[in-house]
Structures are given as structure tokens and as C-alpha cells.
Amino acid sequence: MQVYFKMKKFIIVSAALLLSLSVWAQKRDLNIVYIGNSITHGVQLDTPETQAPPAVASAYLRQQPGIGSVEFSNQGVSGFTTVDFLPSTNTVFNKVEQAARSFQNTQALLIFSIKLGTNDSASSGPNGSPVSPEQYHDNLKTIMDRLLEDFPGCKIILQHPLWYSPNTYNGARYLQEGLTRLQSYFPQLERLAHEYAKTHPKQVYVADRTSFDYFKAHYQTDFIPEQGKQGIFYLHPNLKGAAVLGTIWGKEIYKDLK
């Protein structure tokens, strides 16, 4: 009887050890390139390297079960549109690809997180604005087609653009017209995910669908008040808002890995 219980204990301990080793062996390493504008970059934050949404999202992912190392590159550029990121410009898109190739862990899963649209929606100012919904779709498709061609095993996560106050007017003119145009981009993101589900299954996802409404409801606590041509406007997340947005991105990326 004593031998039986010892053997049973040995089997249980061995099974637990094998399970833990199995979980450890299944951890996924991630390399993430975040593509975006000033919100992605973390403009007006003291230390964007650690406070911007990409840094927060990556830190969140490192704490999740089944995730190993997480390296990232923040390719957010203030004022940029989908037009600026087109491969044909031979400028910032090249930097995106260089960032993707510069990761030392070449065995990690490569992810591109894209949040563009705020500057596209402006009525005047940013390059190419105003960008129509159809052109927004086509620009993103051109960018994504090239990424999928050059990095065949990658995943692409599309993040919804954020709400901004309808009196937003700094160097660029947004206003209510821009905010309305911004929301017309949302169906185009869904359309892209649907199209790629047929041609590149499980590689393209729409992730963050909640932050627009969140920041619309919490702009006074989570955005930086800025002086513009039509009074105080709200466009960029403050430290709290960047942490919230980064956590949302992290949760959505993690969900789409499953």
C-alpha cells in the first residue's frame, strides 16, 4: 500500500512538472512594430520611450501567460497620414521595414499594429487630407499588401482611431467635419479584415474598437487640454490616457494571438 501511494505521488508530481514544462515551452516571443501618428508616438509625454501606448502595450504583454520576450519599435510620426506611410514615398515606410528587420530575435512572431486615421480625417493641413473613406481603405491595403509580401508570416492588427473634440483646430483644421469623416473610416477597417480573412487567414485583425467611445466619455481626465483657433481642444492622451490606451492595445493584441 505504501509503495502504491509513493508511486501515485510520483506520477502526480511528474505530471505537474511535465505540464509546467509544456507551458514554458509554448511561450511565444513577440516583435511588434507600432505604426501611427502623434498619439502612437506619445507626443507631449515626458518620456515616450516608457509612457507612450506602444511601451505600455508591450509591458502589458510581457506579463501575460504564454508570452515570452516582447520587443517593440515605435514608428509613430506626428502629423502623418496613410499617404505618408505609402511604400511609394520611399521614406517612412522604409523605416518601418528596417525596424521590422532589426529585431535580434528572428524567431519571434512579427506583429504590425497600425493606428492611422486622425490626420487623414482633417479637412486641411496634413499630407493628403482630407482622405476619403475609399482612399483610406486603399492606402491601408497598399501598405498592408507590401508588409504581407515582405514579411509573409506576420500578423497585422488594425486599431481604431480615437475620438477628438469637434472644435479641434491647431495647425490643421479638423472640426466636426473631420470627426464625422474619422468615423466613416471604421467600416473600412472591418472591410479590410473581412477581405484579408479570405486571402490571408488569421493574419489581419481589427482590434481596438472601444477607445473611441472611452475617450469621448473621459476626455477631461485622459486628454491634454490644448489651445487652438477655436478654444481649448482635446486630441492627445495625457499620461493616464496613454496608459489606458496602451493597456487596451495590449489586451487586444493578446486576444488576437489565441
C-alpha positions as YAML, in Angstrom:
chain: A
units: angstrom
residues:
- id: 1
  name: MET
  ca: [0.00, 0.00, 0.00]
- id: 2
  name: GLN
  ca: [2.83, 2.40, 0.90]
- id: 3
  name: VAL
  ca: [4.53, 1.65, -2.41]
- id: 4
  name: TYR
  ca: [1.27, 2.39, -4.20]
- id: 5
  name: PHE
  ca: [0.91, 5.84, -2.59]
- id: 6
  name: LYS
  ca: [4.55, 6.67, -3.30]
- id: 7
  name: MET
  ca: [4.08, 5.68, -6.92]
- id: 8
  name: LYS
  ca: [0.87, 7.72, -7.16]
- id: 9
  name: LYS
  ca: [2.61, 10.77, -5.67]
- id: 10
  name: PHE
  ca: [5.49, 10.32, -8.12]
- id: 11
  name: ILE
  ca: [3.06, 10.18, -11.05]
- id: 12
  name: ILE
  ca: [1.23, 13.35, -9.89]
- id: 13
  name: VAL
  ca: [4.46, 15.29, -9.36]
- id: 14
  name: SER
  ca: [5.81, 14.11, -12.71]
- id: 15
  name: ALA
  ca: [2.60, 15.13, -14.48]
- id: 16
  name: ALA
  ca: [2.69, 18.58, -12.88]
- id: 17
  name: LEU
  ca: [6.31, 19.00, -13.90]
- id: 18
  name: LEU
  ca: [5.59, 17.96, -17.48]
- id: 19
  name: LEU
  ca: [2.65, 20.37, -17.60]
- id: 20
  name: SER
  ca: [4.75, 23.26, -16.36]
- id: 21
  name: LEU
  ca: [7.50, 22.43, -18.83]
- id: 22
  name: SER
  ca: [4.92, 22.25, -21.60]
- id: 23
  name: VAL
  ca: [3.54, 25.69, -20.72]
- id: 24
  name: TRP
  ca: [7.07, 27.10, -20.59]
- id: 25
  name: ALA
  ca: [7.94, 25.57, -23.94]
- id: 26
  name: GLN
  ca: [4.85, 27.07, -25.57]
- id: 27
  name: LYS
  ca: [5.70, 30.68, -24.66]
- id: 28
  name: ARG
  ca: [5.67, 32.96, -27.68]
- id: 29
  name: ASP
  ca: [8.22, 35.69, -28.24]
- id: 30
  name: LEU
  ca: [6.90, 38.81, -29.96]
- id: 31
  name: ASN
  ca: [8.41, 41.55, -32.10]
- id: 32
  name: ILE
  ca: [5.99, 44.45, -32.57]
- id: 33
  name: VAL
  ca: [6.22, 47.46, -34.86]
- id: 34
  name: TYR
  ca: [3.70, 50.16, -33.96]
- id: 35
  name: ILE
  ca: [2.72, 52.33, -36.93]
- id: 36
  name: GLY
  ca: [0.87, 55.56, -36.26]
- id: 37
  name: ASN
  ca: [0.87, 59.29, -35.70]
- id: 38
  name: SER
  ca: [1.47, 61.61, -32.71]
- id: 39
  name: ILE
  ca: [-0.79, 59.54, -30.44]
- id: 40
  name: THR
  ca: [1.27, 56.43, -31.12]
- id: 41
  name: HIS
  ca: [4.48, 58.41, -30.78]
- id: 42
  name: GLY
  ca: [3.39, 59.77, -27.38]
- id: 43
  name: VAL
  ca: [3.66, 63.46, -28.17]
- id: 44
  name: GLN
  ca: [3.78, 65.77, -25.11]
- id: 45
  name: LEU
  ca: [4.56, 62.90, -22.73]
- id: 46
  name: ASP
  ca: [7.73, 63.35, -20.66]
- id: 47
  name: THR
  ca: [9.30, 60.02, -21.64]
- id: 48
  name: PRO
  ca: [7.54, 58.47, -24.67]
- id: 49
  name: GLU
  ca: [10.02, 55.60, -24.59]
- id: 50
  name: THR
  ca: [8.29, 54.24, -21.48]
- id: 51
  name: GLN
  ca: [4.98, 56.15, -21.34]
- id: 52
  name: ALA
  ca: [3.63, 56.08, -24.91]
- id: 53
  name: PRO
  ca: [0.93, 53.49, -25.75]
- id: 54
  name: PRO
  ca: [3.36, 51.12, -27.54]
- id: 55
  name: ALA
  ca: [5.57, 50.89, -24.44]
- id: 56
  name: VAL
  ca: [2.56, 50.30, -22.18]
- id: 57
  name: ALA
  ca: [1.05, 47.70, -24.52]
- id: 58
  name: SER
  ca: [4.35, 45.83, -24.76]
- id: 59
  name: ALA
  ca: [4.82, 45.90, -20.97]
- id: 60
  name: TYR
  ca: [1.30, 44.50, -20.55]
- id: 61
  name: LEU
  ca: [2.00, 41.67, -22.98]
- id: 62
  name: ARG
  ca: [5.18, 40.66, -21.15]
- id: 63
  name: GLN
  ca: [3.07, 39.90, -18.06]
- id: 64
  name: GLN
  ca: [0.61, 37.60, -19.82]
- id: 65
  name: PRO
  ca: [0.64, 33.78, -19.62]
- id: 66
  name: GLY
  ca: [2.27, 32.12, -22.60]
- id: 67
  name: ILE
  ca: [4.21, 35.22, -23.65]
- id: 68
  name: GLY
  ca: [7.99, 35.27, -23.53]
- id: 69
  name: SER
  ca: [10.09, 38.23, -24.63]
- id: 70
  name: VAL
  ca: [8.40, 41.25, -26.22]
- id: 71
  name: GLU
  ca: [10.50, 43.68, -28.24]
- id: 72
  name: PHE
  ca: [8.96, 46.68, -29.95]
- id: 73
  name: SER
  ca: [9.68, 49.65, -32.19]
- id: 74
  name: ASN
  ca: [7.57, 52.82, -32.01]
- id: 75
  name: GLN
  ca: [7.17, 54.12, -35.57]
- id: 76
  name: GLY
  ca: [4.58, 56.75, -34.74]
- id: 77
  name: VAL
  ca: [5.24, 60.05, -36.52]
- id: 78
  name: SER
  ca: [3.45, 63.24, -35.52]
- id: 79
  name: GLY
  ca: [1.14, 64.62, -38.20]
- id: 80
  name: PHE
  ca: [1.43, 61.63, -40.52]
- id: 81
  name: THR
  ca: [-1.35, 60.10, -42.59]
- id: 82
  name: THR
  ca: [-1.82, 56.87, -44.53]
- id: 83
  name: VAL
  ca: [-0.49, 58.84, -47.50]
- id: 84
  name: ASP
  ca: [2.81, 59.43, -45.71]
- id: 85
  name: PHE
  ca: [3.17, 55.71, -44.95]
- id: 86
  name: LEU
  ca: [2.64, 54.53, -48.53]
- id: 87
  name: PRO
  ca: [5.58, 52.44, -49.80]
- id: 88
  name: SER
  ca: [5.86, 54.67, -52.86]
- id: 89
  name: THR
  ca: [7.04, 57.58, -50.71]
- id: 90
  name: ASN
  ca: [10.33, 55.74, -50.08]
- id: 91
  name: THR
  ca: [10.59, 57.50, -46.72]
- id: 92
  name: VAL
  ca: [8.87, 56.44, -43.51]
- id: 93
  name: PHE
  ca: [7.70, 53.08, -44.87]
- id: 94
  name: ASN
  ca: [11.35, 52.14, -45.37]
- id: 95
  name: LYS
  ca: [11.94, 52.91, -41.69]
- id: 96
  name: VAL
  ca: [9.04, 50.63, -40.75]
- id: 97
  name: GLU
  ca: [10.59, 47.78, -42.70]
- id: 98
  name: GLN
  ca: [14.03, 48.50, -41.30]
- id: 99
  name: ALA
  ca: [12.58, 48.35, -37.79]
- id: 100
  name: ALA
  ca: [10.95, 45.00, -38.54]
- id: 101
  name: ARG
  ca: [14.25, 43.59, -39.79]
- id: 102
  name: SER
  ca: [16.32, 44.98, -36.93]
- id: 103
  name: PHE
  ca: [14.92, 42.76, -34.17]
- id: 104
  name: GLN
  ca: [17.58, 40.40, -32.88]
- id: 105
  name: ASN
  ca: [15.17, 37.56, -32.09]
- id: 106
  name: THR
  ca: [14.36, 36.47, -35.62]
- id: 107
  name: GLN
  ca: [12.29, 33.52, -34.36]
- id: 108
  name: ALA
  ca: [9.71, 35.77, -32.65]
- id: 109
  name: LEU
  ca: [6.27, 36.37, -34.13]
- id: 110
  name: LEU
  ca: [6.30, 39.68, -36.01]
- id: 111
  name: ILE
  ca: [3.28, 41.94, -35.46]
- id: 112
  name: PHE
  ca: [2.43, 45.27, -37.07]
- id: 113
  name: SER
  ca: [0.00, 47.36, -35.03]
- id: 114
  name: ILE
  ca: [-1.48, 50.16, -37.15]
- id: 115
  name: LYS
  ca: [-3.39, 53.17, -35.82]
- id: 116
  name: LEU
  ca: [-3.81, 55.77, -38.54]
- id: 117
  name: GLY
  ca: [-6.72, 58.00, -39.49]
- id: 118
  name: THR
  ca: [-6.72, 61.04, -37.22]
- id: 119
  name: ASN
  ca: [-4.68, 63.20, -39.59]
- id: 120
  name: ASP
  ca: [-6.33, 61.64, -42.66]
- id: 121
  name: SER
  ca: [-9.66, 62.94, -41.37]
- id: 122
  name: ALA
  ca: [-8.57, 66.59, -41.15]
- id: 123
  name: SER
  ca: [-10.21, 69.00, -43.56]
- id: 124
  name: SER
  ca: [-6.88, 70.63, -44.33]
- id: 125
  name: GLY
  ca: [-3.28, 70.57, -43.19]
- id: 126
  name: PRO
  ca: [-1.79, 67.04, -43.08]
- id: 127
  name: ASN
  ca: [-0.41, 65.45, -46.24]
- id: 128
  name: GLY
  ca: [-3.24, 64.19, -48.47]
- id: 129
  name: SER
  ca: [-6.06, 65.33, -46.19]
- id: 130
  name: PRO
  ca: [-8.94, 65.11, -46.34]
- id: 131
  name: VAL
  ca: [-8.69, 61.40, -47.20]
- id: 132
  name: SER
  ca: [-11.98, 59.85, -48.30]
- id: 133
  name: PRO
  ca: [-13.14, 56.54, -46.76]
- id: 134
  name: GLU
  ca: [-12.41, 54.68, -50.00]
- id: 135
  name: GLN
  ca: [-8.95, 56.18, -50.30]
- id: 136
  name: TYR
  ca: [-8.28, 55.40, -46.64]
- id: 137
  name: HIS
  ca: [-9.13, 51.76, -47.38]
- id: 138
  name: ASP
  ca: [-6.96, 51.69, -50.48]
- id: 139
  name: ASN
  ca: [-4.00, 53.35, -48.77]
- id: 140
  name: LEU
  ca: [-4.07, 50.89, -45.89]
- id: 141
  name: LYS
  ca: [-4.45, 47.98, -48.29]
- id: 142
  name: THR
  ca: [-1.39, 49.14, -50.24]
- id: 143
  name: ILE
  ca: [0.63, 49.37, -47.01]
- id: 144
  name: MET
  ca: [-0.61, 46.00, -45.74]
- id: 145
  name: ASP
  ca: [-0.12, 44.18, -49.05]
- id: 146
  name: ARG
  ca: [3.53, 45.21, -49.04]
- id: 147
  name: LEU
  ca: [4.03, 44.19, -45.40]
- id: 148
  name: LEU
  ca: [2.45, 40.80, -46.03]
- id: 149
  name: GLU
  ca: [4.57, 40.33, -49.14]
- id: 150
  name: ASP
  ca: [7.84, 41.27, -47.44]
- id: 151
  name: PHE
  ca: [7.06, 39.55, -44.10]
- id: 152
  name: PRO
  ca: [4.86, 36.56, -45.03]
- id: 153
  name: GLY
  ca: [4.43, 35.17, -41.51]
- id: 154
  name: CYS
  ca: [3.49, 38.43, -39.83]
- id: 155
  name: LYS
  ca: [0.23, 39.49, -38.22]
- id: 156
  name: ILE
  ca: [-1.35, 42.91, -38.72]
- id: 157
  name: ILE
  ca: [-3.54, 44.47, -36.02]
- id: 158
  name: LEU
  ca: [-5.72, 47.43, -37.05]
- id: 159
  name: GLN
  ca: [-6.59, 49.83, -34.22]
- id: 160
  name: HIS
  ca: [-9.50, 52.26, -34.43]
- id: 161
  name: PRO
  ca: [-8.56, 55.96, -34.39]
- id: 162
  name: LEU
  ca: [-9.50, 57.93, -31.27]
- id: 163
  name: TRP
  ca: [-12.23, 60.49, -30.69]
- id: 164
  name: TYR
  ca: [-11.19, 64.14, -30.67]
- id: 165
  name: SER
  ca: [-13.20, 67.22, -29.71]
- id: 166
  name: PRO
  ca: [-15.22, 68.72, -32.59]
- id: 167
  name: ASN
  ca: [-13.54, 72.11, -32.13]
- id: 168
  name: THR
  ca: [-10.05, 70.68, -32.79]
- id: 169
  name: TYR
  ca: [-8.17, 73.21, -34.89]
- id: 170
  name: ASN
  ca: [-4.43, 73.63, -34.41]
- id: 171
  name: GLY
  ca: [-2.05, 73.78, -37.36]
- id: 172
  name: ALA
  ca: [-4.57, 71.51, -39.08]
- id: 173
  name: ARG
  ca: [-8.32, 72.03, -39.31]
- id: 174
  name: TYR
  ca: [-10.36, 69.08, -38.04]
- id: 175
  name: LEU
  ca: [-13.64, 70.34, -36.50]
- id: 176
  name: GLN
  ca: [-16.91, 68.40, -36.67]
- id: 177
  name: GLU
  ca: [-16.44, 67.68, -40.38]
- id: 178
  name: GLY
  ca: [-13.21, 65.84, -39.60]
- id: 179
  name: LEU
  ca: [-14.68, 63.95, -36.67]
- id: 180
  name: THR
  ca: [-17.55, 62.76, -38.85]
- id: 181
  name: ARG
  ca: [-15.11, 61.70, -41.56]
- id: 182
  name: LEU
  ca: [-12.99, 59.86, -38.99]
- id: 183
  name: GLN
  ca: [-15.93, 57.67, -38.01]
- id: 184
  name: SER
  ca: [-16.55, 56.81, -41.66]
- id: 185
  name: TYR
  ca: [-13.19, 55.01, -41.58]
- id: 186
  name: PHE
  ca: [-14.38, 52.40, -39.08]
- id: 187
  name: PRO
  ca: [-16.38, 50.33, -41.62]
- id: 188
  name: GLN
  ca: [-13.33, 50.39, -43.91]
- id: 189
  name: LEU
  ca: [-11.23, 48.72, -41.21]
- id: 190
  name: GLU
  ca: [-13.86, 45.99, -40.87]
- id: 191
  name: ARG
  ca: [-13.96, 45.66, -44.64]
- id: 192
  name: LEU
  ca: [-10.20, 45.17, -44.77]
- id: 193
  name: ALA
  ca: [-10.28, 42.48, -42.10]
- id: 194
  name: HIS
  ca: [-13.06, 40.69, -44.00]
- id: 195
  name: GLU
  ca: [-11.12, 40.86, -47.28]
- id: 196
  name: TYR
  ca: [-7.88, 39.58, -45.77]
- id: 197
  name: ALA
  ca: [-9.68, 36.79, -43.95]
- id: 198
  name: LYS
  ca: [-10.13, 35.24, -47.39]
- id: 199
  name: THR
  ca: [-6.66, 35.88, -48.79]
- id: 200
  name: HIS
  ca: [-4.54, 35.78, -45.59]
- id: 201
  name: PRO
  ca: [-6.48, 33.80, -42.95]
- id: 202
  name: LYS
  ca: [-5.62, 34.59, -39.31]
- id: 203
  name: GLN
  ca: [-3.15, 37.30, -40.25]
- id: 204
  name: VAL
  ca: [-5.20, 40.52, -40.19]
- id: 205
  name: TYR
  ca: [-7.47, 41.62, -37.35]
- id: 206
  name: VAL
  ca: [-9.40, 44.68, -36.25]
- id: 207
  name: ALA
  ca: [-8.61, 45.09, -32.58]
- id: 208
  name: ASP
  ca: [-9.34, 48.24, -30.61]
- id: 209
  name: ARG
  ca: [-13.00, 49.13, -31.18]
- id: 210
  name: THR
  ca: [-13.59, 50.64, -27.72]
- id: 211
  name: SER
  ca: [-11.16, 53.51, -27.23]
- id: 212
  name: PHE
  ca: [-13.12, 55.99, -29.39]
- id: 213
  name: ASP
  ca: [-16.10, 55.81, -27.04]
- id: 214
  name: TYR
  ca: [-13.88, 55.61, -23.96]
- id: 215
  name: PHE
  ca: [-12.05, 58.85, -24.72]
- id: 216
  name: LYS
  ca: [-15.24, 60.59, -25.80]
- id: 217
  name: ALA
  ca: [-16.55, 59.91, -22.30]
- id: 218
  name: HIS
  ca: [-13.27, 60.60, -20.43]
- id: 219
  name: TYR
  ca: [-11.61, 63.40, -22.43]
- id: 220
  name: GLN
  ca: [-11.48, 65.78, -19.46]
- id: 221
  name: THR
  ca: [-9.41, 63.34, -17.38]
- id: 222
  name: ASP
  ca: [-7.50, 61.45, -20.10]
- id: 223
  name: PHE
  ca: [-6.67, 64.09, -22.73]
- id: 224
  name: ILE
  ca: [-4.35, 67.09, -22.69]
- id: 225
  name: PRO
  ca: [-6.23, 70.43, -22.97]
- id: 226
  name: GLU
  ca: [-4.64, 72.39, -25.82]
- id: 227
  name: GLN
  ca: [-5.22, 75.94, -27.01]
- id: 228
  name: GLY
  ca: [-6.42, 76.12, -30.60]
- id: 229
  name: LYS
  ca: [-8.04, 78.51, -33.05]
- id: 230
  name: GLN
  ca: [-11.50, 77.68, -31.68]
- id: 231
  name: GLY
  ca: [-10.67, 77.47, -28.00]
- id: 232
  name: ILE
  ca: [-9.45, 74.60, -25.82]
- id: 233
  name: PHE
  ca: [-9.50, 71.33, -27.77]
- id: 234
  name: TYR
  ca: [-8.77, 67.68, -26.89]
- id: 235
  name: LEU
  ca: [-6.75, 65.48, -29.21]
- id: 236
  name: HIS
  ca: [-3.78, 63.85, -27.44]
- id: 237
  name: PRO
  ca: [-3.91, 61.48, -24.46]
- id: 238
  name: ASN
  ca: [-2.16, 62.59, -21.28]
- id: 239
  name: LEU
  ca: [-0.13, 60.21, -19.10]
- id: 240
  name: LYS
  ca: [-3.27, 58.50, -17.76]
- id: 241
  name: GLY
  ca: [-4.86, 58.30, -21.19]
- id: 242
  name: ALA
  ca: [-1.73, 56.86, -22.79]
- id: 243
  name: ALA
  ca: [-1.67, 54.16, -20.10]
- id: 244
  name: VAL
  ca: [-5.32, 53.34, -20.73]
- id: 245
  name: LEU
  ca: [-4.85, 53.23, -24.50]
- id: 246
  name: GLY
  ca: [-1.70, 51.12, -24.26]
- id: 247
  name: THR
  ca: [-3.44, 48.63, -21.99]
- id: 248
  name: ILE
  ca: [-6.36, 48.38, -24.42]
- id: 249
  name: TRP
  ca: [-3.93, 47.71, -27.27]
- id: 250
  name: GLY
  ca: [-2.08, 45.11, -25.23]
- id: 251
  name: LYS
  ca: [-5.28, 43.26, -24.32]
- id: 252
  name: GLU
  ca: [-6.50, 43.29, -27.92]
- id: 253
  name: ILE
  ca: [-3.18, 42.08, -29.35]
- id: 254
  name: TYR
  ca: [-3.05, 39.29, -26.77]
- id: 255
  name: LYS
  ca: [-6.60, 38.24, -27.63]
- id: 256
  name: ASP
  ca: [-5.78, 38.04, -31.31]
- id: 257
  name: LEU
  ca: [-2.80, 35.76, -30.64]
- id: 258
  name: LYS
  ca: [-5.08, 32.98, -29.46]
...
